[in-house]
Amino acid sequence: MATPVYSETRTTPQRGRPRDASRDDALRQAALEVMAEVGYRALTMDAVAARARAGKATIYRRWESKLDLVIDTCTQLAQQNLAEPDTGSLAGDLREFLAAFAAFLSGPSGKAAQALVGELPHEPELASAFRETFLTTQRDVLRGILERADGRGELRPDAPRGMAVEIAGAALIYRLMLTGDPLDVPFVDRVVEQVLLPLVAKGQ
Amino acid sequence: MATPVYSETRTTPQRGRPRDASRDDALRQAALEVMAEVGYRALTMDAVAARARAGKATIYRRWESKLDLVIDTCTQLAQQNLAEPDTGSLAGDLREFLAAFAAFLSGPSGKAAQALVGELPHEPELASAFRETFLTTQRDVLRGILERADGRGELRPDAPRGMAVEIAGAALIYRLMLTGDPLDVPFVDRVVEQVLLPLVAKGQ
């Protein structure tokens, strides 16, 4: 059996970053939890290390700075949680994706995102990274849903696609961060039935 | 000429809070600016006093705590800036109100609101006060706009009013706090033309 190139148990130091995926995931999870509790500005590598029961050196071998760690955490979370649905219908795809997105936002990721948002004006690098990972990923999924619906002939020719994509994200984020009203499946259904389908679907 | 009951120049102390309105406004303005810069948690009465070139005792005579000061600041700002429009048409009222709301959010009030939002999960008293002032006021104005439009026969009978009100607020807040895209009159016009009128107006 071949020895894994990267392994938690290796005894000789290696050049570059270790790649133990589950260890990295545990560190990112710790970063997410600390961020949800104290925000970005107050997050320290020490606190993340303590939460993950890891040495600070372990973290610094993998990420150069807390910005690097936070950006990588956001990127991974977006990739893992904002998957493209493919139910075969516009209504089905919108429901499936927005319900998954609402569930994602209702957990620690949503709390972390909320903690970050207040700091974006003072942290330009964080702001652009947050937009490029979290926002762009969900927007791209929504655009893909509308494109596939168009390919099936489900969209009105004059459908305001860009606005529909923006409103879908806005509706969920506003509940999460401002009103505090439930971000649940009944709400997602209302957004789809009362707003998105009437705006973009044929024959509405 | 009658001596004003409350005056900045009075020499004898009075029971209760002083009511010099322009002085109070200057203190609230200072609170708003400090909040926009450092958020709620890091705001101190000392910093507000220094910004307003006032004594800390002056602030404490008027507001018992920083929570009291911040809530009063939000309430006054909402009352002064979120006025009901009355242009005589649904489209006109929506445009006028949302353009004013967008301008309000684009200034220091928007920055302060953004700084507060990240702290709402950890500050339940602040959260309920923020919702009761800032959110309720703009929602009530939007509800009033739809009600008057209904009185003039401009609304569809099945118009999803609650959802339209929520989406209008969400669209503006999402730009302000998340995407960073311009919160300007062309955007407001698109929200009105592409989203709100199609959802609620007759004959769309």
Interface residues (C-beta under 8 A of the other chain):
Chain A: G39 K111 Q114 A115 L116 V117 G118 E119 L120 P121 A127 R131 L135 P160 M163 E166 I167 G169 A170 A171 I173 Y174 M177 L178 T179 G180 R190 V191 Q194 V195 P198 L199
Chain B: G39 K111 Q114 A115 L116 V117 G118 E119 L120 P121 A127 R131 L135 P160 M163 E166 I167 G169 A170 A171 I173 Y174 M177 L178 T179 G180 R190 V191 Q194 V195 P198 L199
